[in-house]
Amino acid sequence: MTQAFQKNYLIFTSFVIGSFGPIFFLGSMFETSALASWSLDLLSWPIDGNMNYSAPTTRFLSALTGGFLFGWGMTVFCLSRWVFDLAPNECRKVVIVGIISWFCLDSLGSVLSGNSYNLIFNILVACLAIGPLVRKAKDLD
């Protein structure tokens, strides 16, 4: 695999991370919270309607989560555009460390909060986000 492929994969990774941002941002307003509410219900399996956005604290936390996820996705995108060509291996490692850090804390929090099913989703997202970045690529072609 080439560095050019990994650079493009970082854009995909930024989308995987950042795409959750707008979903949870919309959860900050009750009128637009349906998709965020459904997503939270899915992540806490089974889908039973017990997760909802009726509490203002849930909507506030959703706004924060949306901002963090969108910002993290944009950071990965900017790394792919402005840093990767200067330090491809280091850029790759930075993104992997971020994803693994998210995975560990989010997964542990999910288990401790009684939402162990989210661990399966986290494994899928982490594998998708890291993908071919797990190995150092050949020099740019």
KETI-102947 format. One line per 10 residues: their letters; for each residue z, x, y of N, C-alpha, C. Coordinates in pm, whole numbers. Example, Ala and Ser with C-alpha at 12.3 -4.5 7.8 and 13.67 -1.06 7.14 Angstrom:
2
as) 780/1319/-569/780/1230/-450/780/1320/-330 ~ 708/1285/-225/714/1367/-106/787/1290/3
This chain:
141
mtqafqknyl) 0/84/-117/0/0/0/0/89/124 ~ -73/46/224/-87/125/346/12/80/453 ~ 28/167/552/113/131/666/52/15/744 ~ -80/9/747/-146/-102/817/-108/-236/753 ~ -102/-238/620/-61/-360/551/84/-394/584 ~ 172/-293/582/313/-318/613/331/-364/757 ~ 253/-309/847/261/-352/987/228/-501/998 ~ 123/-543/929/87/-685/928/192/-769/856 ~ 252/-713/752/355/-788/679/478/-811/768 ~ 505/-717/858/617/-736/951/595/-859/1038
iftsfvigsf) 471/-888/1073/442/-1008/1151/475/-1131/1068 ~ 439/-1128/940/474/-1238/850/626/-1251/840 ~ 695/-1139/826/842/-1140/819/901/-1199/945 ~ 844/-1165/1060/896/-1220/1186/881/-1372/1188 ~ 773/-1422/1129/753/-1566/1121/852/-1629/1024 ~ 876/-1566/910/972/-1618/812/1109/-1635/879 ~ 1150/-1535/954/1280/-1539/1020/1279/-1636/1139 ~ 1183/-1616/1227/1182/-1689/1353/1147/-1836/1343 ~ 1079/-1876/1236/1037/-2016/1224/1155/-2112/1209 ~ 1268/-2061/1166/1386/-2146/1154/1448/-2173/1291
gpifflgsmf) 1420/-2087/1389/1477/-2102/1522/1446/-2235/1589 ~ 1320/-2272/1604/1289/-2400/1668/1345/-2520/1593 ~ 1349/-2511/1460/1404/-2622/1381/1550/-2647/1419 ~ 1628/-2537/1423/1769/-2554/1454/1793/-2576/1604 ~ 1706/-2524/1689/1714/-2556/1832/1702/-2706/1853 ~ 1607/-2768/1784/1589/-2914/1798/1713/-2991/1752 ~ 1794/-2928/1668/1919/-2990/1626/2023/-2994/1737 ~ 1997/-2928/1849/2094/-2929/1960/2094/-3062/2034 ~ 1991/-3144/2013/1983/-3276/2076/1977/-3380/1965 ~ 2065/-3477/1971/2073/-3575/1863/1939/-3643/1837
etsalaswsl) 1866/-3671/1943/1738/-3743/1930/1634/-3666/1850 ~ 1644/-3532/1848/1544/-3449/1779/1606/-3371/1662 ~ 1718/-3417/1613/1791/-3339/1512/1755/-3373/1367 ~ 1662/-3464/1344/1634/-3509/1207/1593/-3396/1114 ~ 1501/-3308/1159/1455/-3199/1072/1566/-3098/1047 ~ 1644/-3067/1149/1757/-2975/1131/1860/-3035/1037 ~ 1887/-3163/1051/1983/-3231/965/1935/-3230/820 ~ 1807/-3259/799/1751/-3257/664/1756/-3116/606 ~ 1725/-3015/689/1728/-2875/643/1868/-2835/600 ~ 1967/-2872/680/2105/-2840/646/2147/-2912/519
dllswpidgn) 2104/-3035/504/2134/-3112/383/2070/-3046/260 ~ 1946/-3001/276/1877/-2932/165/1949/-2804/128 ~ 1989/-2726/227/2055/-2598/201/2194/-2615/140 ~ 2253/-2732/155/2386/-2756/98/2378/-2841/-29 ~ 2262/-2856/-84/2233/-2932/-206/2355/-2995/-271 ~ 2349/-3113/-317/2232/-3200/-325/2205/-3271/-192 ~ 2084/-3319/-178/2049/-3395/-58/2117/-3531/-69 ~ 2222/-3548/11/2303/-3669/-1/2337/-3731/134 ~ 2287/-3671/241/2314/-3725/374/2450/-3689/429 ~ 2528/-3610/357/2660/-3573/404/2656/-3472/519
mnysapttrf) 2548/-3398/529/2532/-3305/640/2456/-3378/750 ~ 2517/-3388/866/2449/-3457/975/2482/-3392/1108 ~ 2416/-3436/1210/2428/-3378/1342/2496/-3473/1440 ~ 2585/-3557/1390/2652/-3651/1479/2759/-3584/1566 ~ 2818/-3475/1518/2924/-3407/1594/2863/-3312/1699 ~ 2914/-3314/1821/2864/-3223/1924/2881/-3076/1886 ~ 2984/-3045/1810/3006/-2907/1768/2895/-2860/1673 ~ 2847/-2949/1589/2737/-2915/1499/2610/-2890/1579 ~ 2585/-2970/1679/2466/-2953/1763/2474/-2823/1843 ~ 2594/-2789/1890/2612/-2664/1964/2588/-2545/1871
lsaltggflf) 2645/-2548/1752/2624/-2440/1656/2476/-2430/1617 ~ 2409/-2542/1608/2266/-2544/1577/2187/-2477/1690 ~ 2224/-2502/1814/2157/-2439/1928/2174/-2287/1922 ~ 2296/-2242/1894/2321/-2099/1882/2241/-2037/1768 ~ 2244/-2104/1653/2172/-2055/1535/2022/-2048/1564 ~ 1968/-2150/1626/1826/-2151/1660/1789/-2036/1751 ~ 1872/-2011/1849/1846/-1899/1940/1852/-1765/1871 ~ 1953/-1745/1789/1966/-1618/1717/1848/-1595/1623 ~ 1810/-1697/1547/1700/-1681/1452/1568/-1657/1522 ~ 1541/-1731/1629/1416/-1710/1702/1415/-1571/1765
gwgmtvfcls) 1526/-1531/1822/1535/-1397/1883/1519/-1286/1781 ~ 1578/-1302/1664/1565/-1202/1559/1420/-1195/1512 ~ 1357/-1308/1495/1216/-1310/1457/1129/-1240/1561 ~ 1154/-1266/1688/1078/-1201/1794/1105/-1051/1797 ~ 1227/-1010/1767/1259/-867/1761/1176/-798/1653 ~ 1167/-859/1536/1087/-802/1428/939/-797/1469 ~ 891/-902/1535/753/-904/1583/729/-788/1681 ~ 820/-770/1776/805/-662/1874/814/-524/1809 ~ 899/-510/1709/903/-384/1635/767/-354/1572 ~ 704/-457/1517/574/-436/1454/468/-397/1556
rwvfdlapne) 479/-445/1678/379/-419/1781/404/-291/1860 ~ 530/-262/1893/559/-155/1987/625/-32/1925 ~ 681/-44/1804/756/67/1746/693/119/1617 ~ 636/31/1539/590/68/1405/497/189/1404 ~ 400/195/1493/306/307/1493/373/440/1523 ~ 484/436/1597/557/559/1631/652/604/1519 ~ 709/508/1448/807/539/1343/800/433/1234 ~ 695/433/1153/676/326/1055/787/316/951 ~ 831/427/898/933/421/794/1068/375/850 ~ 1101/424/968/1227/386/1031/1225/238/1070
crkvvivgii) 1112/191/1119/1097/51/1156/1117/-37/1032 ~ 1054/0/924/1066/-72/797/1213/-78/753 ~ 1282/35/762/1423/41/721/1512/-48/809 ~ 1485/-48/940/1563/-131/1032/1554/-278/994 ~ 1433/-324/965/1413/-463/929/1482/-494/796 ~ 1471/-406/700/1536/-428/570/1688/-434/585 ~ 1745/-344/664/1892/-345/685/1934/-477/751 ~ 1857/-524/847/1888/-652/911/1885/-768/812 ~ 1783/-771/728/1771/-879/630/1883/-873/527 ~ 1913/-755/478/2021/-741/380/2156/-777/442
swfcldslgs) 2176/-738/567/2302/-774/636/2315/-925/649 ~ 2206/-991/693/2207/-1137/699/2237/-1196/562 ~ 2167/-1147/462/2181/-1200/327/2326/-1194/279 ~ 2390/-1080/296/2528/-1063/248/2625/-1158/318 ~ 2621/-1159/451/2717/-1241/525/2688/-1390/510 ~ 2563/-1429/518/2526/-1570/505/2557/-1621/365 ~ 2527/-1541/265/2551/-1584/126/2700/-1594/97 ~ 2777/-1496/142/2922/-1502/121/2981/-1622/194 ~ 2939/-1644/317/2987/-1760/391/2950/-1891/325 ~ 2830/-1896/269/2786/-2018/199/2874/-2046/78
vlsgnsynli) 2900/-1942/0/2984/-1959/-119/3126/-1999/-79 ~ 3182/-1930/19/3320/-1959/61/3333/-2098/123 ~ 3224/-2150/181/3230/-2284/241/3195/-2394/142 ~ 3175/-2356/16/3145/-2456/-86/2998/-2494/-96 ~ 2911/-2412/-41/2767/-2439/-44/2693/-2329/-119 ~ 2733/-2308/-243/2678/-2200/-324/2528/-2213/-348 ~ 2476/-2335/-346/2333/-2354/-369/2250/-2276/-267 ~ 2300/-2257/-148/2228/-2185/-44/2199/-2041/-86 ~ 2278/-1987/-177/2254/-1852/-227/2116/-1841/-290 ~ 2072/-1943/-361/1938/-1942/-422/1831/-1937/-312
fnilvaclai) 1847/-2019/-211/1753/-2019/-99/1753/-1882/-30 ~ 1872/-1824/-11/1881/-1693/55/1808/-1585/-24 ~ 1820/-1589/-156/1749/-1492/-240/1599/-1505/-220 ~ 1550/-1628/-219/1406/-1651/-199/1360/-1601/-62 ~ 1435/-1634/42/1397/-1593/177/1403/-1441/190 ~ 1507/-1378/136/1519/-1231/145/1403/-1163/73 ~ 1369/-1210/-45/1257/-1151/-119/1126/-1171/-45 ~ 1107/-1286/12/986/-1316/88/978/-1230/215 ~ 1089/-1217/284/1092/-1142/410/1076/-991/388 ~ 1136/-939/282/1127/-795/255/997/-760/184
gplvrkakdl) 966/-835/79/841/-815/6/801/-669/-10 ~ 680/-634/34/630/-498/16/694/-394/108 ~ 782/-438/196/850/-342/283/952/-260/207 ~ 982/-301/85/1085/-235/6/1047/-90/-28 ~ 919/-59/-26/872/76/-59/804/139/61 ~ 823/268/75/756/342/181/605/338/157 ~ 529/315/262/383/304/251/317/439/273 ~ 189/442/237/107/560/266/81/566/415 ~ 35/682/460/2/697/603/-103/598/647 ~ -106/573/779/-207/482/833/-346/530/795
d) -432/433/761/-568/471/724/-661/464/842
